[in-house]
Amino acid sequence: MKRSQVALLLAGATLGLAGMAVGVMLSRKEGRDAARKFLAQSSVVAEQAREVGGQVARGAVAQYQAQAPRAMEALNNVLAQAPQAAEVISARLPKLAPVTK
């Protein structure tokens, strides 16, 4: 057997044993009570995370709405100047190209 196969077998066995241990703990009344307490605490944290996520999303939308018009204006300015820049570059290219015979 290759090392990677042995490592995967050991990882699978460890995961299986951990799952069995969690199952045994949850089958006991104390384990179920502890799981309920943990889930109650985590639901409070999850609600706080949702609130903060909403605030971050609203802030991001506000920043986008403030920045997008300026970004579009800058892009339009660059696009308006592009033909002039292309003419300047194409006018200088023949002077830069080496003459070969």
Backbone as ProteinMPNN parsed JSONL, in Angstrom:
{"seq_chain_A": "MKRSQVALLLAGATLGLAGMAVGVMLSRKEGRDAARKFLAQSSVVAEQAREVGGQVARGAVAQYQAQAPRAMEALNNVLAQAPQAAEVISARLPKLAPVTK", "coords_chain_A": {"N_chain_A": [[0.839, -1.191, 0.0], [0.396, 2.224, -0.695], [1.749, 5.205, 0.794], [-0.073, 7.352, 0.817], [-2.518, 6.044, 0.608], [-2.6, 4.641, 3.03], [-2.611, 6.8, 4.786], [-5.07, 7.938, 4.111], [-6.791, 5.868, 4.881], [-6.323, 5.819, 7.653], [-7.21, 8.4, 8.303], [-9.912, 8.182, 7.617], [-10.727, 6.185, 9.421], [-10.289, 7.508, 11.832], [-12.091, 9.64, 11.576], [-14.476, 8.183, 11.507], [-14.464, 7.013, 14.082], [-14.627, 9.338, 15.606], [-17.152, 10.247, 14.853], [-18.709, 8.171, 15.901], [-18.216, 8.599, 18.614], [-19.403, 11.097, 19.011], [-22.019, 10.38, 18.475], [-22.539, 8.604, 20.603], [-22.266, 10.386, 22.756], [-24.382, 12.133, 22.241], [-26.482, 10.415, 22.57], [-26.838, 10.171, 25.235], [-28.488, 11.766, 27.967], [-27.25, 14.002, 29.162], [-25.475, 14.749, 27.182], [-27.237, 15.474, 25.116], [-28.484, 17.658, 26.333], [-26.282, 19.382, 26.592], [-25.711, 19.778, 23.889], [-28.024, 21.127, 23.082], [-27.751, 23.503, 24.562], [-25.406, 24.503, 23.439], [-26.238, 24.894, 20.784], [-28.188, 26.833, 21.205], [-26.632, 28.985, 22.081], [-25.054, 29.331, 19.824], [-26.942, 30.126, 17.982], [-27.524, 32.714, 18.767], [-25.102, 33.965, 18.215], [-25.056, 33.523, 15.476], [-27.21, 35.119, 14.672], [-26.21, 37.651, 15.331], [-24.077, 37.703, 13.565], [-25.476, 37.704, 11.136], [-26.697, 40.223, 11.308], [-24.44, 41.946, 11.336], [-23.366, 41.239, 8.866], [-25.397, 42.194, 7.193], [-25.144, 44.935, 7.676], [-22.573, 45.386, 6.647], [-23.038, 44.742, 3.972], [-24.882, 46.749, 3.262], [-23.243, 48.99, 3.596], [-21.331, 48.464, 1.613], [-22.894, 48.652, -0.699], [-23.603, 51.336, -0.572], [-21.066, 52.543, -0.857], [-20.434, 51.634, -3.416], [-22.422, 52.886, -4.924], [-21.631, 55.502, -4.566], [-19.069, 55.555, -5.673], [-19.243, 54.475, -8.262], [-20.315, 56.313, -10.299], [-18.156, 58.133, -10.559], [-16.124, 56.416, -11.376], [-17.122, 55.542, -13.843], [-17.099, 57.969, -15.216], [-14.336, 58.483, -15.321], [-13.539, 56.286, -16.88], [-14.902, 56.818, -19.263], [-13.57, 59.19, -19.99], [-11.003, 58.193, -20.496], [-11.577, 56.476, -22.627], [-12.421, 58.362, -24.479], [-10.053, 59.682, -25.031], [-8.554, 57.723, -26.199], [-8.501, 57.358, -29.106], [-6.885, 59.538, -29.905], [-4.485, 58.934, -28.602], [-3.845, 56.567, -29.918], [-3.355, 57.528, -32.486], [-1.062, 59.086, -32.041], [0.749, 57.132, -31.24], [0.813, 55.447, -33.513], [1.83, 57.218, -35.346], [4.444, 57.525, -34.51], [5.534, 54.978, -34.631], [6.562, 54.107, -37.239], [8.972, 55.521, -37.307], [10.405, 54.329, -35.315], [10.761, 51.721, -36.094], [13.13, 49.389, -37.355], [14.974, 49.65, -40.409], [14.952, 47.299, -42.878], [16.516, 45.451, -45.455]], "CA_chain_A": [[0.0, 0.0, 0.0], [1.127, 3.479, -0.736], [1.602, 6.046, 1.991], [-1.291, 8.157, 0.735], [-3.647, 5.166, 0.9], [-2.577, 4.386, 4.468], [-3.029, 8.04, 5.44], [-6.511, 8.078, 3.913], [-7.456, 4.877, 5.729], [-6.247, 6.289, 9.039], [-8.086, 9.566, 8.432], [-11.284, 7.679, 7.596], [-10.998, 5.502, 10.685], [-10.37, 8.539, 12.867], [-13.364, 10.328, 11.392], [-15.527, 7.249, 11.921], [-14.464, 6.927, 15.546], [-15.124, 10.615, 16.135], [-18.598, 10.227, 14.635], [-19.298, 7.264, 16.892], [-18.132, 9.247, 19.924], [-20.445, 12.126, 19.044], [-23.289, 9.66, 18.569], [-22.7, 8.113, 21.977], [-22.491, 11.532, 23.634], [-25.718, 12.667, 22.012], [-27.484, 9.453, 23.011], [-27.027, 10.372, 26.677], [-29.263, 12.966, 28.27], [-26.339, 15.124, 29.399], [-24.959, 15.159, 25.876], [-28.303, 16.177, 24.407], [-28.643, 18.966, 26.976], [-25.13, 20.205, 26.214], [-25.872, 20.133, 22.481], [-29.064, 22.163, 23.015], [-27.172, 24.766, 25.056], [-24.458, 24.981, 22.433], [-26.992, 25.4, 19.632], [-28.84, 28.081, 21.604], [-25.603, 30.024, 22.076], [-24.594, 29.578, 18.456], [-27.979, 30.847, 17.241], [-27.34, 34.133, 19.1], [-23.932, 34.406, 17.441], [-25.446, 33.535, 14.069], [-28.039, 36.304, 14.463], [-25.307, 38.805, 15.327], [-23.324, 37.652, 12.304], [-26.387, 38.155, 10.079], [-26.853, 41.681, 11.431], [-23.199, 42.581, 10.891], [-23.286, 41.017, 7.426], [-26.306, 43.14, 6.552], [-24.549, 46.273, 7.754], [-21.457, 45.418, 5.696], [-23.609, 44.773, 2.627], [-25.436, 48.086, 3.021], [-22.102, 49.89, 3.423], [-20.725, 48.201, 0.306], [-23.782, 49.205, -1.72], [-23.472, 52.798, -0.519], [-19.773, 52.898, -1.451], [-20.524, 51.393, -4.856], [-23.239, 53.936, -5.532], [-20.868, 56.747, -4.535], [-17.867, 55.454, -6.502], [-19.518, 54.05, -9.636], [-20.368, 57.41, -11.277], [-16.81, 58.677, -10.802], [-15.37, 55.432, -12.161], [-17.629, 55.594, -15.212], [-16.613, 59.209, -15.806], [-12.916, 58.293, -15.632], [-13.461, 55.349, -17.996], [-15.325, 57.538, -20.472], [-12.477, 60.103, -20.358], [-9.926, 57.394, -21.094], [-12.029, 56.018, -23.941], [-12.462, 59.518, -25.381], [-8.687, 60.026, -25.395], [-7.903, 56.581, -26.834], [-8.156, 57.556, -30.532], [-5.747, 60.458, -30.011], [-3.282, 58.201, -28.201], [-3.538, 55.621, -30.988], [-2.756, 58.288, -33.592], [0.302, 59.46, -31.654], [1.578, 55.92, -31.25], [0.997, 54.981, -34.889], [2.686, 58.186, -36.044], [5.842, 57.344, -34.095], [6.009, 53.619, -34.895], [7.46, 53.961, -38.39], [10.275, 56.08, -36.99], [11.084, 53.423, -34.407], [11.002, 50.43, -36.734], [14.386, 49.353, -38.104], [14.853, 49.494, -41.856], [15.626, 46.069, -43.316], [16.49, 45.245, -46.918]], "C_chain_A": [[0.874, 1.24, 0.0], [0.856, 4.278, 0.527], [0.296, 6.833, 1.981], [-2.521, 7.311, 1.044], [-3.739, 4.877, 2.393], [-3.057, 5.624, 5.218], [-4.531, 8.239, 5.298], [-7.296, 7.084, 4.758], [-7.456, 5.316, 7.193], [-7.164, 7.484, 9.267], [-9.551, 9.133, 8.454], [-11.657, 6.985, 8.895], [-11.138, 6.501, 11.823], [-11.687, 9.282, 12.784], [-14.529, 9.444, 11.821], [-15.619, 7.122, 13.428], [-14.983, 8.208, 16.178], [-16.639, 10.7, 15.968], [-19.309, 9.329, 15.618], [-19.292, 7.904, 18.274], [-19.198, 10.325, 20.059], [-21.813, 11.468, 19.162], [-23.562, 9.153, 19.976], [-22.982, 9.27, 22.918], [-23.908, 12.071, 23.474], [-26.807, 11.698, 22.441], [-27.737, 9.562, 24.509], [-27.731, 11.699, 26.905], [-28.358, 14.175, 28.464], [-25.785, 15.661, 28.081], [-25.991, 15.931, 25.086], [-28.512, 17.564, 24.995], [-27.506, 19.908, 26.591], [-25.243, 20.657, 24.763], [-26.93, 21.222, 22.327], [-28.52, 23.506, 23.475], [-26.228, 25.365, 24.023], [-25.191, 25.571, 21.238], [-27.709, 26.693, 19.977], [-27.842, 29.236, 21.588], [-25.175, 30.349, 20.652], [-25.667, 30.294, 17.645], [-27.904, 32.342, 17.533], [-26.18, 34.702, 18.28], [-24.285, 34.483, 15.956], [-26.311, 34.76, 13.764], [-27.186, 37.568, 14.431], [-24.514, 38.856, 14.029], [-24.199, 38.106, 11.139], [-26.555, 39.662, 10.11], [-25.617, 42.41, 10.918], [-23.03, 42.411, 9.383], [-24.2, 41.962, 6.655], [-25.755, 44.549, 6.55], [-23.407, 46.416, 6.751], [-21.987, 45.503, 4.264], [-24.178, 46.153, 2.311], [-24.311, 49.102, 2.814], [-21.445, 49.717, 2.067], [-21.577, 48.771, -0.815], [-23.66, 50.724, -1.748], [-22.162, 53.25, -1.14], [-19.809, 52.711, -2.96], [-21.3, 52.511, -5.521], [-22.512, 55.273, -5.534], [-19.696, 56.712, -5.515], [-18.157, 55.161, -7.975], [-19.619, 55.22, -10.611], [-18.996, 58.001, -11.583], [-15.975, 57.717, -11.646], [-15.826, 55.434, -13.62], [-17.149, 56.853, -15.926], [-15.14, 59.079, -16.2], [-12.746, 57.357, -16.827], [-13.854, 56.033, -19.301], [-14.251, 58.524, -20.936], [-11.344, 59.355, -21.041], [-10.331, 56.93, -22.484], [-12.091, 57.165, -24.946], [-11.058, 59.89, -25.862], [-7.979, 58.909, -26.139], [-7.599, 56.811, -28.311], [-6.959, 58.488, -30.713], [-4.458, 59.742, -29.651], [-2.879, 57.213, -29.277], [-2.888, 56.326, -32.168], [-1.315, 58.66, -33.28], [1.219, 58.251, -31.73], [1.837, 55.462, -32.681], [1.869, 55.948, -35.688], [4.152, 57.974, -35.689], [6.39, 55.954, -34.416], [6.892, 53.511, -36.124], [8.86, 54.51, -38.123], [11.084, 55.133, -36.109], [11.47, 52.105, -35.053], [12.318, 50.453, -37.497], [14.113, 49.091, -39.589], [15.633, 48.252, -42.241], [15.49, 45.933, -44.826], [16.844, 43.835, -47.247]], "O_chain_A": [[1.939, 1.283, 0.614], [-0.13, 4.055, 1.23], [-0.363, 6.965, 3.012], [-3.465, 7.795, 1.669], [-4.832, 4.868, 2.959], [-3.823, 5.513, 6.175], [-5.196, 8.659, 6.245], [-8.352, 7.421, 5.293], [-8.468, 5.199, 7.885], [-7.822, 7.576, 10.303], [-10.342, 9.666, 9.232], [-12.76, 7.165, 9.412], [-12.009, 6.354, 12.68], [-12.331, 9.528, 13.804], [-15.474, 9.93, 12.443], [-16.713, 7.123, 13.993], [-15.7, 8.165, 17.177], [-17.332, 11.181, 16.864], [-20.382, 9.669, 16.117], [-20.258, 7.767, 19.025], [-19.827, 10.45, 21.11], [-22.676, 11.966, 19.886], [-24.681, 9.26, 20.479], [-23.844, 9.16, 23.79], [-24.557, 12.426, 24.458], [-27.946, 12.112, 22.658], [-28.763, 9.084, 24.994], [-27.58, 12.638, 26.123], [-28.67, 15.263, 27.979], [-25.646, 16.87, 27.896], [-25.665, 16.935, 24.452], [-28.694, 18.534, 24.26], [-27.732, 21.083, 26.3], [-24.907, 21.797, 24.441], [-26.757, 22.142, 21.529], [-28.793, 24.534, 22.855], [-26.246, 26.569, 23.765], [-24.811, 26.628, 20.733], [-27.829, 27.572, 19.123], [-28.164, 30.334, 21.135], [-24.96, 31.513, 20.315], [-25.333, 31.01, 16.7], [-28.187, 33.158, 16.655], [-26.281, 35.796, 17.724], [-23.859, 35.406, 15.262], [-26.159, 35.373, 12.707], [-27.409, 38.452, 13.603], [-24.306, 39.929, 13.463], [-23.725, 38.812, 10.249], [-26.557, 40.312, 9.064], [-25.726, 43.373, 10.159], [-22.598, 43.339, 8.699], [-23.831, 42.471, 5.597], [-25.874, 45.274, 5.563], [-23.286, 47.444, 6.085], [-21.451, 46.245, 3.442], [-23.977, 46.67, 1.211], [-24.414, 49.976, 1.953], [-21.045, 50.696, 1.437], [-21.044, 49.316, -1.781], [-23.619, 51.328, -2.82], [-22.139, 54.236, -1.877], [-19.275, 53.535, -3.702], [-20.889, 53.027, -6.56], [-22.75, 56.099, -6.415], [-19.367, 57.732, -6.121], [-17.384, 55.564, -8.844], [-19.039, 55.129, -11.693], [-18.703, 58.333, -12.731], [-15.216, 58.14, -12.518], [-15.002, 55.338, -14.528], [-16.827, 56.808, -17.113], [-14.743, 59.511, -17.282], [-11.906, 57.603, -17.693], [-13.201, 55.842, -20.327], [-14.038, 58.683, -22.138], [-10.791, 59.819, -22.038], [-9.529, 56.981, -23.417], [-11.842, 56.962, -26.134], [-10.896, 60.364, -26.987], [-6.89, 59.131, -26.669], [-6.496, 56.475, -28.741], [-6.114, 58.254, -31.577], [-3.443, 59.92, -30.324], [-1.688, 57.032, -29.53], [-1.971, 55.785, -32.786], [-0.443, 58.564, -34.144], [2.34, 58.345, -32.23], [2.97, 55.123, -33.023], [2.57, 55.532, -36.61], [5.021, 58.231, -36.523], [7.607, 55.778, -34.466], [7.926, 52.847, -36.044], [9.835, 53.997, -38.673], [12.314, 55.14, -36.155], [12.407, 51.443, -34.606], [12.604, 51.416, -38.208], [13.158, 48.408, -39.959], [16.829, 48.152, -41.968], [14.451, 46.269, -45.395], [16.877, 43.465, -48.421]]}, "name": "protein", "num_of_chains": 1, "seq": "MKRSQVALLLAGATLGLAGMAVGVMLSRKEGRDAARKFLAQSSVVAEQAREVGGQVARGAVAQYQAQAPRAMEALNNVLAQAPQAAEVISARLPKLAPVTK"}
